[in-house]
Amino acid sequence: MPHPEPVARRLFDLTEPISLVNFFSDEPNEAMASLGFRDYWDGYFAGRSAPLGRVPAEVVDAAFYSFADGEVARHIPHVWETTTPEAAHAARQRGCVAALRRILGDLVGSPVLARAAELLAAASTSAPTEGRVMYAGLRALPVPEEPVARLWHAANMLREHRGDGHIVALMAEQVGGTEAHVLSALDMGVYPAESFGRIHHLPAARLAAVMDGLRGRGLLDADGRLTDAGRATKARIELLTDALAEAPYEALTPVELDELVGALEPIASRLS
């Protein structure tokens, strides 16, 4: 059947709910806490950066892109005094799989989920790794055999693959990490942008400088809302992000893509 939107955009909508259990479910937090972490962000940075190994904060900051100056360094490398990268990744995966099992219920043992995991794994392990730091780190890890773990791992790889491309799109438009949060917040209807959860904690002077910079480029108006140029910039970023996220799905035939979409729809619906 014809797809009314880019394949990567449709698959993002269907796979993102799988990845988001890491951020909105108790089980992943509990798994990281079992390692000795008492701070959510320690667990976040340990779990997400684990495939990169024991690299300096500067490397994680560059790979993640979206954190303000100094935020990563408050957690990296000291999280590795509590656990190892291998244990952190294993705990993150264990927690996410537990959350998926709880939420998906009867879908867990179904042929539909097993087929979704199989096709998603095929797609997620097929794309080139050049220029994709986070994706390459995950590609270096073994793909789980168990279907729910395989589904999560594949969705997580595709999320980081897309994220690596999104950074390219942001850099092409000369949009920094904090600026990207401002554009996203306004695009989602969050106003004022400074109240957005990912940046509201930043120093007022830092936020003011970011907003002034975006106004100076004509992307925001005097009231801090998107201008036509700002909306066009945001649209170009999303279009390029979608284009750069297509590669994994080129490994699947049109029939397999339709099968994957059909298999993921009930999973995404249950998780939404």
C-alpha positions in Angstrom: 0.0 0.0 0.0 1.3 3.5 -0.7 2.6 5.5 2.4 1.3 9.0 2.7 4.5 10.2 4.4 8.2 9.3 4.3 8.9 5.7 5.5 11.3 7.0 8.2 8.7 9.4 9.6 6.0 6.6 9.8 8.4 4.2 11.4 9.6 6.9 13.9 6.0 7.3 15.0 5.6 3.6 15.5 9.0 2.8 17.1 9.4 5.9 19.4 6.8 4.6 21.9 9.0 1.5 22.3 12.0 3.6 23.1 10.1 6.0 25.4 9.5 3.3 28.0 13.0 4.1 29.2 11.9 7.6 30.2 8.3 7.2 31.3 8.2 3.8 33.1 9.3 2.9 36.6 11.2 -0.3 35.7 14.2 1.3 34.0 14.6 3.7 36.8 14.4 0.8 39.3 17.0 -1.1 37.3 19.4 1.8 37.3 18.8 2.3 41.0 19.7 -1.3 41.7 23.2 -0.5 40.4 23.5 2.2 43.1 22.3 5.3 41.3 20.0 7.6 43.4 19.9 10.4 40.9 17.8 10.0 37.7 20.3 11.8 35.5 23.2 9.7 36.7 21.2 6.7 35.5 20.3 8.4 32.3 23.9 9.3 31.3 25.3 6.0 32.4 22.7 4.0 30.6 22.6 5.9 27.4 26.3 6.6 27.0 27.3 3.0 28.0 27.8 1.8 24.4 30.5 4.5 24.0 32.5 3.1 26.9 34.5 5.2 29.4 34.9 8.3 27.3 35.4 11.8 28.6 32.4 14.2 29.2 33.4 16.1 26.1 32.8 13.1 23.9 29.4 12.4 25.4 28.5 16.0 25.2 29.4 16.0 21.5 27.5 12.8 20.8 24.3 13.9 22.7 24.5 17.5 21.5 21.4 18.8 23.2 22.7 19.5 26.7 23.9 22.9 27.9 27.5 23.6 28.9 28.5 21.7 32.0 25.5 19.4 32.3 27.2 16.3 31.0 30.3 16.8 33.1 28.1 16.7 36.3 27.6 13.0 35.6 30.4 11.8 33.3 32.8 10.2 34.2 31.9 9.9 37.9 29.0 7.5 37.1 31.7 4.9 36.3 32.7 5.0 40.0 29.4 3.3 40.7 29.2 0.7 37.9 30.6 -0.3 34.5 29.3 0.6 31.0 28.5 -3.0 30.4 26.4 -3.3 33.6 24.7 0.0 32.9 23.6 -1.0 29.4 22.4 -4.4 30.7 20.4 -2.7 33.5 18.8 -0.2 31.0 17.8 -3.0 28.7 16.5 -5.2 31.5 14.3 -2.3 32.9 13.0 -1.4 29.4 12.1 -5.0 28.6 10.3 -5.4 31.9 8.3 -2.3 31.2 7.4 -3.5 27.7 6.3 -6.9 29.1 4.1 -5.3 31.6 2.5 -2.8 29.2 2.1 -5.1 26.2 0.6 -8.0 28.1 -0.8 -10.6 25.8 1.1 -9.2 22.8 4.4 -10.3 24.4 4.2 -13.9 23.2 2.4 -13.2 20.0 3.6 -14.0 16.4 3.0 -10.3 15.6 5.5 -9.1 18.1 8.0 -11.7 17.2 7.7 -10.7 13.5 8.0 -7.0 14.4 11.2 -7.7 16.3 12.6 -9.8 13.5 12.0 -7.1 10.8 13.0 -4.2 13.0 16.3 -6.0 13.9 17.0 -6.5 10.2 16.4 -2.9 9.5 18.3 -1.6 12.5 21.5 -3.6 11.7 21.6 -2.7 8.0 22.6 1.0 7.8 26.1 2.4 7.3 27.7 3.5 10.6 29.8 6.3 9.2 29.2 9.6 11.0 26.8 7.9 13.4 28.5 7.8 16.7 25.7 6.7 19.0 24.3 4.2 16.4 27.8 2.7 15.8 28.2 2.2 19.6 24.9 0.2 19.7 25.7 -1.7 16.5 28.9 -3.0 18.2 26.7 -4.8 20.8 25.1 -8.2 20.3 21.4 -8.2 19.2 19.3 -10.1 21.8 17.6 -13.2 20.7 14.5 -12.9 23.0 11.8 -11.1 21.0 10.9 -8.3 23.5 14.6 -7.6 24.2 15.2 -7.7 20.4 12.4 -5.3 19.7 13.6 -2.8 22.3 17.2 -3.0 21.2 16.3 -2.5 17.5 14.0 0.4 18.3 16.8 2.0 20.5 19.3 1.6 17.7 16.9 3.2 15.2 16.3 6.1 17.6 20.0 6.8 18.0 20.5 6.4 14.2 17.8 9.0 13.7 19.3 11.2 16.5 22.7 11.1 14.9 21.1 12.4 11.6 19.1 15.0 13.5 22.3 16.5 14.8 23.6 16.7 11.2 20.4 18.6 10.3 20.7 20.9 13.2 24.3 21.7 12.4 23.5 22.3 8.8 21.1 25.0 10.0 23.6 26.3 12.6 21.1 25.5 15.4 22.7 24.6 18.7 21.4 22.1 21.3 19.6 24.7 23.5 18.3 26.5 20.4 16.9 23.2 19.1 14.9 22.9 22.3 13.5 26.4 21.9 12.4 25.7 18.3 10.9 22.3 19.3 9.0 23.8 22.3 7.5 26.5 20.2 6.6 24.1 17.4 4.8 21.9 20.0 2.9 25.0 21.3 4.9 25.4 24.5 5.0 29.1 25.3 7.1 30.8 26.6 9.8 28.5 25.3 11.9 29.1 28.4 9.3 27.1 30.4 10.1 23.9 28.4 11.1 21.1 30.7 14.4 20.4 29.0 15.7 24.0 29.5 13.6 25.7 32.2 16.3 24.9 34.8 19.1 26.8 32.9 20.4 30.1 34.2 18.1 33.0 33.1 21.1 34.8 31.5 21.9 31.7 29.4 18.3 31.4 28.2 18.1 35.1 27.5 21.2 34.9 25.4 19.8 32.0 23.4 16.5 33.8 22.8 18.3 37.0 21.8 20.4 35.1 19.4 17.4 33.5 17.7 15.7 36.9 17.5 18.9 38.3 15.9 18.7 35.6 13.2 15.1 36.4 12.5 13.8 33.0 13.8 11.9 34.5 16.7 9.8 37.6 16.9 10.0 40.2 19.7 7.5 38.2 21.8 9.6 35.0 21.5 7.4 33.2 19.0 8.4 31.5 15.8 8.6 33.8 12.7 7.9 32.5 9.2 11.7 32.0 8.9 11.8 30.1 12.2 9.0 27.8 11.0 10.8 27.2 7.7 14.0 26.4 9.5 12.3 23.9 11.8 10.6 22.3 8.7 13.9 22.0 6.9 15.5 20.3 9.9 12.7 17.8 10.1 12.7 17.1 6.4 16.5 16.4 6.4 16.2 14.4 9.6 13.6 12.2 7.9 15.7 11.9 4.7 18.8 10.8 6.7 16.8 8.3 8.7 15.6 6.3 5.6 18.7 4.1 5.2 17.8 1.3 7.6 14.5 0.7 5.9 16.1 0.3 2.5 17.1 -3.2 3.6 13.4 -4.3 3.6 11.3 -5.0 0.6 8.0 -3.0 0.1 6.1 -6.0 1.3 8.2 -6.4 4.4 7.8 -2.7 5.1 4.1 -3.0 5.0 4.3 -6.1 7.2 6.4 -4.2 9.7 4.0 -1.3 9.8 1.1 -3.6 10.4 3.0 -5.5 13.1 4.1 -2.4 14.9 0.7 -0.6 14.9 -0.9 -2.6 17.7 2.3 -2.4 19.7 2.6 1.3 19.4 -1.1 1.7 20.1 -0.8 -0.2 23.4 2.2 1.9 24.4 0.7 5.3 23.5 
